[in-house]
């Protein structure tokens, strides 16, 4: 995983090992800490997605949410962030995302 251009996470190396494809797929959600911030990596429908784990709305842990209709739904107030972009279309807000590679 690497930080995308919109993220301000400093990184001494461009990618962070989360686990094997099989391991992350089995676990479905993995939370790691990078530079003091929690990052959530999700496996869903054969794809992998990474978000800041703390919701931009009310500081809820997105790792406690669910994926529904291609969106990560926050457990706090049900904001639904698109997996590929982090966009929340009702509130017009964006949850920070990070690039992933397998």
Biotite code that builds the C-alpha atoms (Angstrom):
import biotite.structure as struc

atoms = struc.array([
    struc.Atom([0.000, 0.000, 0.000], chain_id="A", res_id=1, res_name="UNK", atom_name="CA", element="C"),
    struc.Atom([1.232, 3.515, -0.718], chain_id="A", res_id=2, res_name="UNK", atom_name="CA", element="C"),
    struc.Atom([-0.005, 6.935, 0.267], chain_id="A", res_id=3, res_name="UNK", atom_name="CA", element="C"),
    struc.Atom([-1.934, 8.691, -2.483], chain_id="A", res_id=4, res_name="UNK", atom_name="CA", element="C"),
    struc.Atom([-1.243, 12.286, -3.418], chain_id="A", res_id=5, res_name="UNK", atom_name="CA", element="C"),
    struc.Atom([-4.077, 13.663, -1.283], chain_id="A", res_id=6, res_name="UNK", atom_name="CA", element="C"),
    struc.Atom([-2.818, 11.984, 1.874], chain_id="A", res_id=7, res_name="UNK", atom_name="CA", element="C"),
    struc.Atom([-0.384, 13.605, 4.274], chain_id="A", res_id=8, res_name="UNK", atom_name="CA", element="C"),
    struc.Atom([0.937, 10.361, 5.751], chain_id="A", res_id=9, res_name="UNK", atom_name="CA", element="C"),
    struc.Atom([4.734, 10.475, 5.774], chain_id="A", res_id=10, res_name="UNK", atom_name="CA", element="C"),
    struc.Atom([6.339, 7.199, 4.802], chain_id="A", res_id=11, res_name="UNK", atom_name="CA", element="C"),
    struc.Atom([9.968, 6.109, 4.910], chain_id="A", res_id=12, res_name="UNK", atom_name="CA", element="C"),
    struc.Atom([9.189, 3.572, 2.178], chain_id="A", res_id=13, res_name="UNK", atom_name="CA", element="C"),
    struc.Atom([6.605, 3.758, -0.595], chain_id="A", res_id=14, res_name="UNK", atom_name="CA", element="C"),
    struc.Atom([4.660, 0.562, 0.249], chain_id="A", res_id=15, res_name="UNK", atom_name="CA", element="C"),
    struc.Atom([3.579, -1.062, 3.499], chain_id="A", res_id=16, res_name="UNK", atom_name="CA", element="C"),
    struc.Atom([3.114, -4.817, 3.733], chain_id="A", res_id=17, res_name="UNK", atom_name="CA", element="C"),
    struc.Atom([-0.354, -5.716, 4.997], chain_id="A", res_id=18, res_name="UNK", atom_name="CA", element="C"),
    struc.Atom([-0.278, -9.466, 4.367], chain_id="A", res_id=19, res_name="UNK", atom_name="CA", element="C"),
    struc.Atom([-0.672, -11.979, 1.606], chain_id="A", res_id=20, res_name="UNK", atom_name="CA", element="C"),
    struc.Atom([-3.614, -11.765, -0.773], chain_id="A", res_id=21, res_name="UNK", atom_name="CA", element="C"),
    struc.Atom([-4.993, -14.954, 0.778], chain_id="A", res_id=22, res_name="UNK", atom_name="CA", element="C"),
    struc.Atom([-4.601, -13.634, 4.334], chain_id="A", res_id=23, res_name="UNK", atom_name="CA", element="C"),
    struc.Atom([-6.242, -10.256, 3.675], chain_id="A", res_id=24, res_name="UNK", atom_name="CA", element="C"),
    struc.Atom([-9.021, -11.916, 1.657], chain_id="A", res_id=25, res_name="UNK", atom_name="CA", element="C"),
    struc.Atom([-9.716, -14.326, 4.518], chain_id="A", res_id=26, res_name="UNK", atom_name="CA", element="C"),
    struc.Atom([-9.687, -11.601, 7.180], chain_id="A", res_id=27, res_name="UNK", atom_name="CA", element="C"),
    struc.Atom([-11.653, -9.162, 4.934], chain_id="A", res_id=28, res_name="UNK", atom_name="CA", element="C"),
    struc.Atom([-10.581, -6.161, 7.059], chain_id="A", res_id=29, res_name="UNK", atom_name="CA", element="C"),
    struc.Atom([-7.103, -5.323, 8.317], chain_id="A", res_id=30, res_name="UNK", atom_name="CA", element="C"),
    struc.Atom([-6.241, -2.214, 10.330], chain_id="A", res_id=31, res_name="UNK", atom_name="CA", element="C"),
    struc.Atom([-2.658, -1.030, 10.587], chain_id="A", res_id=32, res_name="UNK", atom_name="CA", element="C"),
    struc.Atom([-1.044, 2.106, 11.942], chain_id="A", res_id=33, res_name="UNK", atom_name="CA", element="C"),
    struc.Atom([1.111, 4.229, 9.668], chain_id="A", res_id=34, res_name="UNK", atom_name="CA", element="C"),
    struc.Atom([2.724, 7.376, 11.052], chain_id="A", res_id=35, res_name="UNK", atom_name="CA", element="C"),
    struc.Atom([0.280, 7.390, 13.969], chain_id="A", res_id=36, res_name="UNK", atom_name="CA", element="C"),
    struc.Atom([-2.850, 7.077, 11.794], chain_id="A", res_id=37, res_name="UNK", atom_name="CA", element="C"),
    struc.Atom([-5.050, 4.017, 11.433], chain_id="A", res_id=38, res_name="UNK", atom_name="CA", element="C"),
    struc.Atom([-5.486, 2.694, 7.897], chain_id="A", res_id=39, res_name="UNK", atom_name="CA", element="C"),
    struc.Atom([-8.175, 0.152, 7.013], chain_id="A", res_id=40, res_name="UNK", atom_name="CA", element="C"),
    struc.Atom([-7.496, -2.296, 4.174], chain_id="A", res_id=41, res_name="UNK", atom_name="CA", element="C"),
    struc.Atom([-10.570, -4.129, 2.840], chain_id="A", res_id=42, res_name="UNK", atom_name="CA", element="C"),
    struc.Atom([-10.927, -7.156, 0.615], chain_id="A", res_id=43, res_name="UNK", atom_name="CA", element="C"),
    struc.Atom([-14.221, -7.126, -1.286], chain_id="A", res_id=44, res_name="UNK", atom_name="CA", element="C"),
    struc.Atom([-15.366, -8.954, -4.441], chain_id="A", res_id=45, res_name="UNK", atom_name="CA", element="C"),
    struc.Atom([-11.802, -9.730, -5.494], chain_id="A", res_id=46, res_name="UNK", atom_name="CA", element="C"),
    struc.Atom([-10.570, -6.159, -5.008], chain_id="A", res_id=47, res_name="UNK", atom_name="CA", element="C"),
    struc.Atom([-8.592, -4.435, -2.273], chain_id="A", res_id=48, res_name="UNK", atom_name="CA", element="C"),
    struc.Atom([-9.288, -0.949, -0.950], chain_id="A", res_id=49, res_name="UNK", atom_name="CA", element="C"),
    struc.Atom([-7.635, 1.233, 1.698], chain_id="A", res_id=50, res_name="UNK", atom_name="CA", element="C"),
    struc.Atom([-9.172, 4.076, 3.714], chain_id="A", res_id=51, res_name="UNK", atom_name="CA", element="C"),
    struc.Atom([-8.233, 6.150, 6.703], chain_id="A", res_id=52, res_name="UNK", atom_name="CA", element="C"),
    struc.Atom([-9.964, 4.076, 9.379], chain_id="A", res_id=53, res_name="UNK", atom_name="CA", element="C"),
    struc.Atom([-11.414, 7.057, 11.234], chain_id="A", res_id=54, res_name="UNK", atom_name="CA", element="C"),
    struc.Atom([-14.486, 8.554, 9.536], chain_id="A", res_id=55, res_name="UNK", atom_name="CA", element="C"),
    struc.Atom([-14.256, 12.191, 8.444], chain_id="A", res_id=56, res_name="UNK", atom_name="CA", element="C"),
    struc.Atom([-17.741, 12.807, 9.831], chain_id="A", res_id=57, res_name="UNK", atom_name="CA", element="C"),
    struc.Atom([-17.714, 11.811, 13.489], chain_id="A", res_id=58, res_name="UNK", atom_name="CA", element="C"),
    struc.Atom([-14.448, 9.991, 14.234], chain_id="A", res_id=59, res_name="UNK", atom_name="CA", element="C"),
    struc.Atom([-16.005, 6.506, 14.099], chain_id="A", res_id=60, res_name="UNK", atom_name="CA", element="C"),
    struc.Atom([-13.930, 3.437, 13.225], chain_id="A", res_id=61, res_name="UNK", atom_name="CA", element="C"),
    struc.Atom([-14.845, 2.421, 9.686], chain_id="A", res_id=62, res_name="UNK", atom_name="CA", element="C"),
    struc.Atom([-13.469, -1.064, 10.382], chain_id="A", res_id=63, res_name="UNK", atom_name="CA", element="C"),
    struc.Atom([-16.625, -1.612, 12.452], chain_id="A", res_id=64, res_name="UNK", atom_name="CA", element="C"),
    struc.Atom([-18.808, -0.742, 9.458], chain_id="A", res_id=65, res_name="UNK", atom_name="CA", element="C"),
    struc.Atom([-20.098, -2.960, 6.664], chain_id="A", res_id=66, res_name="UNK", atom_name="CA", element="C"),
    struc.Atom([-19.715, -3.048, 2.894], chain_id="A", res_id=67, res_name="UNK", atom_name="CA", element="C"),
    struc.Atom([-23.048, -2.711, 1.124], chain_id="A", res_id=68, res_name="UNK", atom_name="CA", element="C"),
    struc.Atom([-23.670, -2.154, -2.599], chain_id="A", res_id=69, res_name="UNK", atom_name="CA", element="C"),
    struc.Atom([-20.019, -1.309, -3.268], chain_id="A", res_id=70, res_name="UNK", atom_name="CA", element="C"),
    struc.Atom([-19.812, 1.200, -0.436], chain_id="A", res_id=71, res_name="UNK", atom_name="CA", element="C"),
    struc.Atom([-18.242, 1.178, 3.008], chain_id="A", res_id=72, res_name="UNK", atom_name="CA", element="C"),
    struc.Atom([-20.966, 2.202, 5.463], chain_id="A", res_id=73, res_name="UNK", atom_name="CA", element="C"),
    struc.Atom([-19.862, 3.993, 8.625], chain_id="A", res_id=74, res_name="UNK", atom_name="CA", element="C"),
    struc.Atom([-21.332, 2.494, 11.815], chain_id="A", res_id=75, res_name="UNK", atom_name="CA", element="C"),
    struc.Atom([-21.905, 5.944, 13.320], chain_id="A", res_id=76, res_name="UNK", atom_name="CA", element="C"),
    struc.Atom([-24.309, 7.754, 11.013], chain_id="A", res_id=77, res_name="UNK", atom_name="CA", element="C"),
    struc.Atom([-24.411, 5.434, 7.983], chain_id="A", res_id=78, res_name="UNK", atom_name="CA", element="C"),
    struc.Atom([-22.429, 7.631, 5.611], chain_id="A", res_id=79, res_name="UNK", atom_name="CA", element="C"),
    struc.Atom([-21.640, 5.362, 2.633], chain_id="A", res_id=80, res_name="UNK", atom_name="CA", element="C"),
    struc.Atom([-18.231, 5.824, 1.005], chain_id="A", res_id=81, res_name="UNK", atom_name="CA", element="C"),
    struc.Atom([-17.563, 4.417, -2.494], chain_id="A", res_id=82, res_name="UNK", atom_name="CA", element="C"),
    struc.Atom([-14.893, 1.735, -2.266], chain_id="A", res_id=83, res_name="UNK", atom_name="CA", element="C"),
    struc.Atom([-12.805, 2.990, -5.172], chain_id="A", res_id=84, res_name="UNK", atom_name="CA", element="C"),
    struc.Atom([-12.857, 6.708, -4.400], chain_id="A", res_id=85, res_name="UNK", atom_name="CA", element="C"),
    struc.Atom([-14.016, 7.335, -0.827], chain_id="A", res_id=86, res_name="UNK", atom_name="CA", element="C"),
    struc.Atom([-16.773, 9.637, -2.151], chain_id="A", res_id=87, res_name="UNK", atom_name="CA", element="C"),
    struc.Atom([-19.983, 10.017, -0.122], chain_id="A", res_id=88, res_name="UNK", atom_name="CA", element="C"),
    struc.Atom([-22.563, 11.170, -2.668], chain_id="A", res_id=89, res_name="UNK", atom_name="CA", element="C"),
    struc.Atom([-25.344, 12.318, -0.312], chain_id="A", res_id=90, res_name="UNK", atom_name="CA", element="C"),
    struc.Atom([-23.192, 14.580, 1.867], chain_id="A", res_id=91, res_name="UNK", atom_name="CA", element="C"),
    struc.Atom([-20.637, 15.387, -0.861], chain_id="A", res_id=92, res_name="UNK", atom_name="CA", element="C"),
    struc.Atom([-17.676, 14.503, 1.346], chain_id="A", res_id=93, res_name="UNK", atom_name="CA", element="C"),
    struc.Atom([-14.671, 12.316, 0.679], chain_id="A", res_id=94, res_name="UNK", atom_name="CA", element="C"),
    struc.Atom([-13.040, 9.840, 3.050], chain_id="A", res_id=95, res_name="UNK", atom_name="CA", element="C"),
    struc.Atom([-9.254, 9.716, 2.489], chain_id="A", res_id=96, res_name="UNK", atom_name="CA", element="C"),
    struc.Atom([-8.195, 6.626, 0.507], chain_id="A", res_id=97, res_name="UNK", atom_name="CA", element="C"),
    struc.Atom([-4.841, 5.061, -0.290], chain_id="A", res_id=98, res_name="UNK", atom_name="CA", element="C"),
    struc.Atom([-3.552, 3.137, -3.278], chain_id="A", res_id=99, res_name="UNK", atom_name="CA", element="C"),
    struc.Atom([-3.102, -0.628, -2.912], chain_id="A", res_id=100, res_name="UNK", atom_name="CA", element="C"),
    struc.Atom([-1.272, -3.214, -4.945], chain_id="A", res_id=101, res_name="UNK", atom_name="CA", element="C"),
    struc.Atom([-1.126, -6.976, -4.814], chain_id="A", res_id=102, res_name="UNK", atom_name="CA", element="C"),
])
